[in-house]
Amino acid sequence: MHTVAVLALDQVIPFDLSVPIDTFGRARLPDGRPAYRVRVCAEADEVDTGAFTMRAPYGLDALAEADTVILPGLADPTIELPPHIAELLRTAAANGTRVASVCVGAFLLAGTGLLDGLRATTHWLAADRLAAAHPAVEVDPNVLYVDNGQFLTSAGAAAALDMCLHMIRTDHGSAVAADAARLSVMPLEREGGQAQFIVHAQPPAPAGAALEPLLRWLEENAERELTLEDIATHAGLSTRTLNRRFREQTGTTPLQWLHRARVRHAQYLLETTPYPVERIAAQTGFGSPTAFRDRFRRVVGTSPQAYRRAFRASASASASAPAPAGHG
C-alpha cells in the first residue's frame, strides 16, 4: 500500500495539514480497499499549530518509510527547515520518494534545494517572496499546482485538493480520483490557465440544489448532440435564465459543463479501453475526432493519445494489484 507521510512542524497551518490527510485518507480502490496509508509525523511529542496543540502518532523515521511526503505550509513561511530534517528529505528524494508542498510549504521544499532548476508555485501573495528567496526556482503564480514528476507544489491551500486528486489519478486512475473528489465535495471545474493533468471530475451539485436533476440528465445524455436550446427546453427555462442559474450554482455555463462531462467520460474510456480516438470521440458526443482532440487538449492540457500513455498503465496496475498482507 502506498504510504503518505504528512510532516507537522510547529506553526503548521491546520488547513494545509488536513487537506492531504483527508483527501488521501478518503481514497478507495475499486474493491473498497484504502488506496493509501496516511501517517502524520513530527519531531516533537507536541506540535503547536497556533489555534491548538496536537500530537502526531509518528516520528521523523516515517519520512524514510513513505512513498510520498507532504509539506504543509507554516504560519511564518520564512522559517527554515532544521538542517537534519532537510537532509532527511533529500535522502528520501534520492531514494525515489515523491515530495509535495501545500501553499507556502513551497518555501520549505525550496529550502532543501530539491526545486532548484524546476518550476514551482505557491500562494500568489507569497510568490514574489519565494522567487526572491530562491532564485534558482522558476516561480509561476498563475497555476493551481505544478507537477515536475517527483516534486509537486500547490498554490493556496484549496489548490492542494487539485494537486492531491491529480496524484491519486496518477497512482490509481480516474475512477478512484473521481470518487475521492465526490467524497471531498470538490467544487466543479475551476477555470484557469494551468496546463497540468488536472483531475476533471464533475461532482454533483450539492444535494437539493435546483440544478441537480438537470446536471444528472446532462451527465446521462452527454453523448447526444445537445444545443443550449435543447438543455433549456428540458429544464423548462429560457436560455437566459438557464445561463444565469448555471453561473450562480456552478460557476460556468451549461455548454462548458457539458464539454467537461464529455471530456471526463473520454478520460475514463482512454484509461480503460483500447478504443481508437475516433470511436471515443463518437461515444462522448463530439462531432468529430478533430473537435474531440481540440477540446480534450484545451481542458486536460495534452492530447488523448498522450493521456492514454500516461494514465492507462497506472490505472490498470492499481486495479489488478493484490492486497498487501495485513491490509484488508
N, C-alpha and C positions, 0 to 999 in steps of 0.2 A: 504494500500500500504506500502511496506517495505521502511523505511526511512534510508538513508545512510548519516551520518554526517562526513565530512572531516575537520579535525582540521588544521587550518592555523595559525602557530606561526611565529614570526619574524625569519628570516633566513631560512624559508621553501624552500626546493628545488623545483623550479617550475615544473619540470617534474614529481617528486614524487606526487605533488599536482594534476596535471592534469590527470594522468593515471586513478585513480579511478573515478574522475569526468566524464571523457569521456566514460570509459568502462561501468559503471553502467548507465550513462545517455543515452547511445545508446540502452540498452537492452529493448526489446519489448516482450510482451506476445503474444501468438498465435493469439489473436483477435486484436492485434495492440496497445493495451494499454501499457503505460510505465510500466516496471516491478519495477522501483524504483523511489523514490523521493530523489534527491540528494541535500544536504544542505552544503554549505561551511560556517564554523563558526570560529570565532576568539574572542579573549578577547578585543582587542583594535579596534578602528574605522578603523585604517590603519595597514596593515601588510607589513613589509619591506622584500622583497624576495632577495634583493641584486641587481638583474637586474632591478627591477621595484617595485613600491609601489602599493598595491591593497587594495580594500575594500571588506570585507566579508559581505554578507547580513544577517548573523545570528550571534547571540551571543553564549556564552557558555551554555545557557539554552537548546540549540539544542542537546547537548550531552545526556541529560537526556531523551529526547523525541525520540532518534534514536534507530533503531533496530540493526544497525551496525555502529561502529565508526572506521574511518581510521586515522592512524597517519603517515603522510608523514615524510620523513627524514629532518633533518636540516643540513645546511652547516657545522656547527660545532657539530658533534654528541655527544660531551661531555657535551653540555648544558643540564641541568636537567629541567624537568617539574616543573613549580611552584607548591608548595605543594597543593594549593587549586584545581588546575587542575588535579593533580594526584588523589586527593581524589574524584573528580567528576567521573573520570574513574573507580576507584574501586567501587564506589557506583553503577554506571551504570552496571558494570560487575556483581555485586551481584544481580542485578535485571534481569540478563539474557541477557544483551546486548552483541553482538558479537564484539570483538575488534581485529583489524588487523593493522599491521605496514607495511610500504613500505621501503625497503632498510635499511638505518641506522635509520629509525624510530623505529627499534627494540630496540635501546637504550632508547627511551622514554617509550616504553611499558615495557621493563625490569625494568625501574626505578620505576614503580608502584608496583612491586612485583608480578604482575599477571602471570609472566612467571616462577616464582620460581618452580623448580622441573620439568619443562617441557622442551621439545626440541624446538629449535628455530633456525632461520637462519638470515643472513644479508648479505650485500655485502662482498665478500670474502676478500677484503682488510681490512675490519674492524672486521672480525670475531674474531681474536685473542684479539683485544682490548675489544670486547663485552664480551668474555669469562673471561677476567681478571677483568673487572669491575663488572661482575655479575656472580660469581662462582656458584650460585645456579641454573643457567640456562645452559642446555646442548646445546652448540652451534654447529651446523652442517653446515659447509661452502660449502658442496658439493651438495646442492639441490636447486631447484628453489624456493620452498616455503615449509613451514611446517604448517600442519593443526592439531591443538590439539582439534578441536571441536569448542570451544568458542573463542579460541585465535589463530590467524594466523600471520605468519611472512613471508615476501618475501625477496629474495636476491636482487640483483641490480634492479634498477627501472623498467627495461624492464620485469623482472620476476613478477612484480606486475600485468602485464597483465594476466599471467598464474594464479596467485592467484585470481584475480577478476573474471576471467572466471570460475574458479573452484567454487567460491562462487555462481555465477549465476547458474551453473549447479546444485549445491546442493539445491538451493532455487527453481528453476523453470524447471530443466531438460535439457537434451542435445540439444533439438531443439532450445530453447531460447539462450543457451550458444553458440551454433554453429553460430547462426545468429549474435550475438554480436561480435564473433570472426571475421566474414567476414567484418562486418562494421568497425571494428578496424584494418583491413588489418593485421591480426595476421599472423606471419611467419608460415611456415609449421612446422610440428612436430620437436622439438628440441631434439637431443639425450642427454641423461644424466642418472645418476644413481638413480634419485629420484623414490620413490615408492608410491607417493601420487596419489590421484584420479585426475590426470591432465586432463583437457578438451582436447580430442583428435579430435578436429575439423580439417578438411582438407580444409582450404580456398583455393580458386583457385589461380593459379599463377597470377601475375599482368597482366592486360588486354594487349594483344598484345605480350606476351611472346611466344617464339617459341614453348614451350611445352604445351601451354594452350589447344589446341584441343586434344592432347594425354591424358592429365590429365582428361579432361572431358570424354573421351572414357573409360579410366580406371575406373572412378567412375561409369559409366553406366554399365560396364561389370565386376564389381568386383567379382560377384558370379561365374564367369566362371573359369575353370582350366587353367590359363594363365601362360605360361613359359616366361622367358626372351626373348627367340627367337620369341614367338608369339607377344610380345609387340614391339620388334624391327622391325618385318615384317610389322606390322600395321603402324609404324612410318616411314617406308621406310629407316631405318638406320641400320648400323651394330650394333651388341651388344656392341662393344667397344665404338663407337661414342654415342650410346644411354646412356650408363652409364656415360660417360664424361659430356654430356649435362645435364643429370639429376642432377649430383653432382653440376654443375655450377649454375643451376637455382633453385634447391630445397634443396640442402644440403644433399640429401640422394640418395639411389639407387631406380630404378624402382620397384623392388620387395618389398623393405621396405615400399615404399609409398603405394603400393597395399595392403600390410598387414594392414597398418594403416587405409586405406579406409574401409577395411573389418571389422576391429575392431570398427570403428566409426558406421558403419551400425548395427553391433551387439549390440552396446550400445543402439542405438535407439530402436531396437526390444526388448531388455531386459526391457527397461523402459515402452514401450507402448503396449506390447502384453503378453499373457500368454503362448506363445510358449515354449516348452521344449528346453533345451540346444541342444539336438540332431538336432531338426528342424532348430534352428538358425544357427548351425554350417553348415548345408547343404545349407541354403539360403544365407549365406555370403561367400561361396566359399572355406571353409576349408575342407580338405579331410576327416576329422574325428572329432568326439567330443573331442577326446584326443588332437589332434593338435590345435583345437579351444581353449580349456581350457588353454593349454600351452602358445599359442601366446597371448591370452587375458591377462593372468596374467603377462606376460613379459612387455606388453605395458601399461596396466592400473594399475597394482600393486595389484590386487585382483582377486578372482575367479568370473566367470559370475554370479553365484548364490548370492554371497555376494554383488556384484554390484547391482543386481536387488533388493535385500532387502534394500540397502542403498538409491537408487535413484528412484525406481518406485513410491513409495508413494509420494515423494515430487513433482515429475513431474505431477502425477495425480491430486494432490491437487491444484497446481498452474493453471492447465488447466481448472479446474472446479470452481475455486474461483470466486465469483461475484465481480463486480467492486465496490470499496468503494464509498460511497456517496460523490459527489462533485469532483470525479476524473474520467472523461470520457475518 
